[in-house]
Amino acid sequence: MLKYFYLYSAVLFLTDFTVPVKTAYLKKPCEDFSEECLTKTLQMGLPIFVEGIREIGLESLDPYRIEKLNLKMPGDMNIEFKHGVARGLKKCRVDFARYKDHVFETQFHCNLTIKGHYRSVGRFLMFAIDGDGKSIIKCSNIRLHAFLTIKPMTGKDGMSHLEVTSSNFTHSYDGRVTYSVTNLLKGNPEISNAVVNFMNENWRMVAEDFGDPIVHYGISAVMKNLKKFFEVVPLEEII
């Protein structure tokens, strides 16, 4: 079932949106649930899906605008991130996609960049932080692995829809993460630069200890779009 979702996103993008979603034509791309076909179909549909389909309420995920985000980090570090933008999802490489017994498994490798203005107060390891400036975080070759349990259900319209009943995501760093942060300690550029250099020299420790809230925020945005798609589009239009 799920394998047709990705091609369907592409069909919606390529058709005239004056045509109602329920009448859009969907050509089934696979004759089976083979890993090869699912992977190819997901790779083809991913760029379209992350661009968003505003006519059915799917927001853009690349670029993804972050107007304001408050994060509670380890060590009583509070970060306010605003006027930000994240890019890179549409160019992710799909390693594989599998579907069996209502469970969809997939893995990606992505190069992601997050830019914006930050305000931070608290402790970062041995450093007392009081910062207010610009930040750029670049994640090279981050691995994202997902398991989604997807089952049919009856929607509010009385029709059959798909529903994500459970999900599990993991991530790891097969490349590296680089940090560019200004004014990390107000009025003390030398120490600020020293802290940023420490972050880049110990990027894996920093990413593994402090990166989870940011990754989880991005995953929640993807899941919001996926659940919205299943909520709006009946099962009969997907298969």
N, C-alpha and C positions, 0 to 999 in steps of 0.2 A: 504493500500500500504506500508506504512512505516514499518509495523510490520515485513515484510520479510527482511528488511535491515540488522537487527542484525544477524539473522541466516546466511544470505548470507556472512557476514564478516567471520563467523566461517568456512563456507564451503571453502572460499578462502584460509584460513589459513591451513586447513587440506588437501587440494588438492595439487598436484604437480604444482608449479607455471610455469612449462614449458607449461602447458595448458593455452591457451588464456582465459582471463576473460570472453569473450562472450560465451565460450563453457562450462563454469563451470556449474555443475548440482546444481540446487536449489530445495530442497524439502520444500514445503510450510508447516510451522509449525502449523498454526492456521486455523480453519474452520470459525472463526468469528473475530470480533474486541473486544472480551471480555477483560476487564482490567486484569483478571487473566492470560490469555495467553500472552498478550503484555508484562506484567511485567516479566513473566518467560523467554520469549524470549530475552528481553532486558538484563536481568541479565546474561543469558548464553552468549550473544554476546559481552557484554561490555569489558571483559578482552581481547578478540581478537582484537577488534577495537582499543583500546588504545595502544596495542603493535605496531600498525602500519603495513601497507602493502606497502612496498617500491616499489613493482612492479607496483602499480597504483598511486604512489606518495603520499601515506599517511604516515606521519612521526610518530615516536613513541611519545606517550603522557605519557607513564609510563615505564621507566623513561623519563622525558622530560628535554632536555638539554637547558639551558639558557646561551648562550655565552655572551650576553651583553644586559642589559635592563636599560634604563634611565627612572626614575619615578619622576614626579613633585607632591609632596605631599602637604597637607595643611600646612599653616604657612611658605611658602617659603622654604620648606625642599626639597632639591634635592638629590636623591639617584641614584647612579650607581651600578647596581648589575651585576656581571659577574662570569663566570666559575661556574654557578649554576646548580642544578639538583632538579627536583620536582618528588616526588613519592607518590603513593597511589591510583591513579584513578582506577586501575584494580581491586581493592578490595572494591570499593564502593558498598553499599547496595542499591538496587532499591526498593523504597517504593511503587511506583505504576507507571503505564504507561497507558495513555488513548488516544484514537484517535476518533475524531468526526468532521465532516464538515471541513476537511483539517487542523484541528488544533491538533497537538500532544502535550500532556502535560505529564510531568514526574517529579518525585522528587527522589533525592538521599540523602544518608547520607555517608560521606566520612571521613577518617582519612588521612590527607595530611601532608607531610613534605617537606620543601624547605630549601636547604643548598646552600651556596655559599659565595663569597667574595663581600663585599660591600664597597662603599665610599660614605659618606654623609656629607652635609654641609647645615646649616640652623638652624631653630628653631623647637624644638619639645616641644610643650606646653610652659612651662616656662624655658626650658633648651636650651642653645646655643650648638649646636652639630657640631663637626668637627671630624668625625670618619673614620677609615680605618681598617677593620679587617674581621673576619669571622662571619657569622650569621647562625643560625638555627631557623626556625619557624615551630612549630608543631601545626596543627589545628586538634583538636579532635572532631569528630562527627559534622562536618560542614554540614548544610543542603543546598542543591542546588535545586532550583525549576525552571523549564523551560517550556515555551510555544513556540512552533514553528509552523508557518503556512507554509504548504508544498503543492505545486501544480505542476501539470505536465506542461512541456514546451518543445519546440523543440530545440534541441541542435545544435551545429555547424556541427555535423555529419548528420543532417537531421532526427535524430531519437528522440523519446520521452524520456525525462529525468524528474527527479524530481528537484524542485528548492525550496530553503528556501526563501520565500518572506518577512517574518518578524520573529523576535524573541524577546523574553523578558525573562530575567533571574533575579532571586532574590536569595539572600543567607542570612543565619542567623546562629548563633552559638548555637547549642544545647549542645555542650561540652565546652571546653575552648581552649584558644590559649596560648602557652608558647613560650617565646623568650630567646634565648641564643646568646648574641652579645658580641664580644670582641672589645676592644679599641674604645669605643664609643666616648670618649673624649681623644684625643691623649695626652699621657704623664700624664694622671690623672686617674689611675685605680680605685681609691676609689670613685670618683664621677661617673665614668663610671658604676661601679657596682651598685651604688645607683640608677642611672637612669634605668638600666635594672631591678632592683628589683621593682621600681615604675611601669615599664611597665607590669611586671608579676602580681603585686598586682591589677593593674587596666586594666587587659588584655582586657576586653570587650570594654571599652571606646577606648582603643588604636586600637583594631581590627575594630571597627565600624567607627572610624574617619580616620584611615590611611590604612585600609586593602583593600578598594574597588579597587584601581588601580591594585593590584596584582591579585585579583580574576578576574577582567575583562580581564587581560592579559591571564590568563589561559583559560577563556571561549572563547576568540578569537582564541586560538590555536585549541580547540575542534571544533569550527564552521568552521575553515579553512579546517580541515580534512573532516568534514561532507559534505561541499559544493564540495570539490574535488571529493569525492566518487560519489555524484550525477552527477557531470559533466562528469566523466569518464564512469560510468556504466549506460547503457540504462535502461529505465523503464521495458522493457520486460524481463530483466534478474533479476529484483528485485521482480516482481510479477509473 
